[in-house]
Amino acid sequence: MPIALYALAAGAFGIGVTEFVIMGLLLEVGNDLGVSISAAGLLISGYALGVVVGAPLLAAFTARWPRKTVLLALMGVFTLGNLACALAPDYWTLMAARVLTAFAHASFFGVGSVVATGLVPSDRKATAIAVMFTGLTAANVLGVPFGTWLGQAYGWRATFWAVTLIGLAAVAIIAAFVPRDSGDESSEETTGGALSVLGRRTVLIGLLTTVLSWVGVFAAFTYIAPILTGISGFSEGAVSPILLVFGGGLVVGNLLGGRLADRHLVPTMLGSLAVLSAVLLAMTFAMHDKVLAVVFVGLLGAASFATVAPLQMWVLKKADGAGQSLASSFNIAAFNLGNALGAWLGGVVIDHGPGLGAITLVAGLVPLAAIASALVGLRAERRGDRFVPAE
């Protein structure tokens, strides 16, 4: 694989640490800034909102820029945002800095996916996307635990100073190793041309499929700690080591999904969603046994990230050239929208439904809706129904 892919992975690593490390530092942030844990938790929601809002704004604004320039600018925004987080004097400044940082998230992964697929032969495009996303999985396995330890030992601001340094390193690595495109590759992506891709029915259905696939993942994963302690009977101290098994599953599933998608994209996409549904449904019963619980936490990691490269590649194919960066960025936002909706769904099941033990059962049904959405998209594609009819 070209070294440029690993440069993209370096940027993905930094973004992944920033997104998830706050989960382990809520107590430290809340105590230092004088806010409740629930208010500190809104820093996660604020980041997700920034991802969803930033995707269309930055992708459309930078549509005519060379893609390498876009990546460097986005990492610059990311670095400045984390610097602002480290220096934030109060809660609302920190919230604004988190939202600013999140603006770079979707566009980086969106444009990065397009750049990654242009670096390799046509039969390795999904694998290239998976290699870039390896940075995100490494962030979960290594970066987040280390960042949490650093913040607990030296204060939460130390973590954001460290991520700022990662951002600077990523800028230097991308500048050195990602090739500069000629400009011709981006010439079709004028702002109007890029936005027109969102009129394609198959693109919109692809985005819906992504949202539905990750509603199920995060309906379960958001509440994995109380499931492990309340259903499986583990101590609170055992949760972090078990989550390392989840992180290992992410790495395996990500690379496997990319390799299989290069060979058979549609079967891999549908198959990975079916496996995800089966794993979630089986977890309803497996979580009552400690050994099976650990095994299925790892399987959930593998099954969830096995969907990432196929779903991203499918939307890129539906975009069909013009507007690929925007469609790709929107798909990253769709993953995050699925995360937010999944957390909400899990909360509804706990507070107003059958309770904690039924979360994985409900979550397992959602990927089946994603499969139905994908099948509708395939039918529309066969009919040549590519554009939304004008009103």
N, C-alpha and C positions, 0 to 999 in steps of 0.2 A: 504494500500500500504506500502511496506517496506520503512523504513526511508532512506535507501540507495538511493532510487529514488529522494528524496528531497535533498540529498547531491549532486546528479548530477544536479538537478535543480538550486542549488546554483552556481555551475560553469557556467551553461547556462545563469544565470542572469548576471554575470560579463561580459561574452563574449558579450551578447546582448547590454549591456550599452556601451562597448567599440566600437562596430560596428556602432551604430546609434547616439551616443551623439555628435559626431563631426559635424553632420548636423546643430545643434543649436549653434555651436561655431565658425563657419567659419569667421565671422567678427572679433572676438577676436583674433583668430589665425593669420588671414591675417594682422591685424594691428600690432600685436606684432612682427611678423617675417618679416614684410615688403614685403608681397606678395599680389597679387590680390586675389579677392574672387574666381575667376575661378581656380587659382592655388591652393588655399586652398581646393577647391572642389575636386581636384585630389587626395587629401588624402583619399577620399571615394573610388575612383577608385583603388588607390593603395592597399587599404585593400581588395577589392574584388579580385584583381589579386593575392594577397597573399593567399587568401582562395583557389582559383582554383589551384594554383601551389603547395601549401602546402599539399593539400589532397593526391595526389599520392605519393609524396616524403616521408612524415612522416608515412603514413599508410603502405607503403612497407618497410620502414626502421625499423619500430617497430613491424612488423608482428609476430615475434616470442617472443615478450615480453609478460609477464603477463598483462592482460588488466588494472588492477588497477595501475600497474607501469606506463603504457602508460598514463592513465588519470592524474596521479600525475605529470609526466614529462611535459605533455601538459599544465597543469595549471601553472607549473613553467615557461615555455616559455611565457605564457600569462602574468604572473606577471612581469617578467623581461622586456617584451616588453612595458608594460605600465609604468614601472619605467623609461625606456629609453625615452618614450614619454614625461614624466613629466620633465626630465632633458635636453631634446633636445635643443641645443644652436641655431640651425638654421633649415630652412625648410627641407633641404634634409636629415638631421639626423632624423627629425620627420617622414619623409616619410619612411625611412628605418626601423624605430622603428614600424611604423604602419604595414608595410609588415611583419616584424618578428612576431608581435602579431597575425596577421591574419593566420599565419601558423598553429597555434593551433586550429583555429576555426573549420574547416571541420572535422579534425581528432577527436576532442573532441566529437562533436555531432555524428560522425560516430561510433566511438568505444563506446561512451556512449549509443547509441541506442542498440547496441549488448548486452552490460552489462545490460541495463534496461530490455530487453526481457528475459534475463536469470534469473531475480529476481522474476518472477511471473509465474503463470500457463499459459498454452498455450492459454487459452481463454481470457487473459488479456494483451497480449503482446503489442497491438496497444495502449491501454490505458496507459501502462507503458511509452511508447515513448512520448505520449501526456503529461504525468506528468512531464517528464524531460523538454519538450519544454515549459512548464508553466513558467520556469525560464526566457525564452526568451520573452514570452508575458509580464511577469511582468516587465522586463527591459523596454519594450516600454511604459507601463502604468505608472510606478513609477520611475524607474531608470533614464531614459533619461530626463524627465522633471526636476527631482531633479539635475541631473548632469549638465544640461544646466543652471539652476539657479545658481548652485555653481560656474560654470565657468564664468558666467556673473558678479557675485558678487565679486569673489575673484581671478579672473584670470583663464584662461583655464587650466593652469598647475594644479590648485587645483583639477580639475575634474579627471585628470589622477593619481594624488596622491591618491584620494579616491578610484579609481578603482584598483590601486595597492593593497590597503588594502583589498578590496573585494577579490582579487586574493589570497592573503595570507590566508584569512578566508576560502575560498573555498578549498585550499590545505588541511588545517587542518580538515575541515568537511569531505572531501572525504577520507582522511587517516583514520579518525575515524570510518566512517560508511559504506563505500563501502567494501564488502567482497573481500578478495584476492582469485583469482581463483587458481586452483591447477597447472595450466600450461598445463594440458591435453586438456583443451578446446581450447587452441591456438595452439596446436601442428600441426594441419593441415595447419595453416596459415604461412607456410614458404614464403619467398619472391616470389619464383617462383610460388608456388601454389596459393598464393593470387592474383598475377597478371593474372593467367590463367582465373580467373572468368570474366575478361573483354573480354574474347573471347566468352562469352555466348550471343547469340543474344537477348535473353529475358531480360538480364541485361541491355544491351545497349539500347534496346527499352524503358525499364523502366527509364533510365537516360534521354533519349530524352523526354519522357512524362513529367518528372519533369521540365526540362528546359522550355518546351512549356507552361506548366501550369503557371509558374511564370513570363514569359514574359508579359502575359496579366495583371497580378497583378501590376507589377511595371511600365508598360507603363502608367497606370492610377495613381498609388499612388505617383510616383515621382513628378507628376505635380498637386497633389491634392490641394496645396495651391493656385496656380494661377487659378485653376478651381473654387475653392470656392469663390475667390475674383472677378474673371473676369466673371464667368458664373452665379454663385449663388447670387452674390452681397453682400457677407459678407465683413466686415472690416478685415484688417490684424490682428487686435487684437482678432478676434473671431476664428481664425484658430486653435490656440493651444487648447482651450477647445473642439473644434469639434474633434480634433485628439484624445482626451481622449475617445470619443465615439468609434473611430476606435480601440483603444487599448482594450476597453471592449469587442468589437466584437472579437478581436483576442483570448482572454481568453475563451470565450464561444465556438467559432468555434473549437479551438484546442481540448478542452475536449470532445465536442460532436463528432468530427471526430474520435477521438480515440475510444470512446465507440462503435460507430456504426461499425467501421472497425473490432473490435473484433468479432462482430456478423456476418457481411457479408462484407468481405474485398473488393471484386471486385465491387459489387453494390455500396458500399460507395465511392470508388475511382471514378467510372464513374459518380455517382450521384452528388458528391461534385464538380466535374469539370463542370457538366451541370449547377448546381446552380450558380457557379462562373461566367460562361458565361452569364447566364440570368441576374444576378445582374449588371454586367458591361454594358450589352446592355441597360438595363432599366435605368441605371444612365444617359445615353445620354439625356433622357427626364426629369428625376427626378431632375437633378442638376439645373434646371431652377426655382425650387420652394425651398425656404429656409428650410421649414420643411422636405420635402422629401429628400433634400440634406443631412441633418443631419442623417436621418434614413438610407439612402443608404450608407453613409460613414461607419456606424456601421455594416451594412449588408456586405459591402465589406471586413471589417476586419474578420467577422465570416466566410464568404464563402472562403476567401483566406486561413486561417489557418485550416479550416476543411479538406483541401487537404493534410496537412503536414504529419500527422501520417499514413494515408492510402498509400501515395506515398512512404514514408520511409519503411513501412512494406512490401509493394509489392516488392521493390528492395531486401530487406532482404530475402524474400521467394525465389526470383529468384536466389539469390546467393547460396542458398541451402547448407549452412554449410561452406565449404571451401571458404575463401576469403570474408566472410561477413563483416569484419571490413573495408576492402578496398572498397567494393561495397557501403557500407553505407556511407563512407567518400566521395566517388565520388558523391553520391546522394546529400549530403550537398553542395558540390561544384556546382552541377547542379542547385540547388536552386539559388545560388549566380550568376551563369552564366545567368540564366533567369532574375535575377534582373538587371544585366548590360545591357543585350540585350533589356529588356523592357524599360529602361531609354532611350536607343538609339532610339528605335522605336517611343516612345512618342515625342522625339525631331524631328524626321523626319516628323511626322504628323503635328507638329506645323510649322516647317520651310519650308517644301516642299510639304505638303499635305493640307487637308481641314481645318486644324487649331485646336486650343485648344478645341473647342466644340465637335470635332469628335474623341478625343482620346479614350474615353470610348467605343465608337462604334467599333473602330478598335481593341481595347484591348479585347473586348468581343468575337471577332471572334477567337482569338488565343487559348483559352481553348478547342474550338471545334477541333482544330488540335491536341491538347493533347489527347482528347477522341479517335480520329482516330488512333493516335499512340498506345494508350493502347489496342485498339481492334486488331491492327496488332500483338501486343505482345501476346495477348490471343490466337490468331489464330496460331501463331508460337508455343506456348506452347502445344496446342492441337495436333499439328502435330509432337511434339517431337523435334522440330527444335531448339535445345538449343545452338548449337555452330556455330560460324561463319565459313563457309567452308574455308578450306586452299586454298591459291592462288597457 
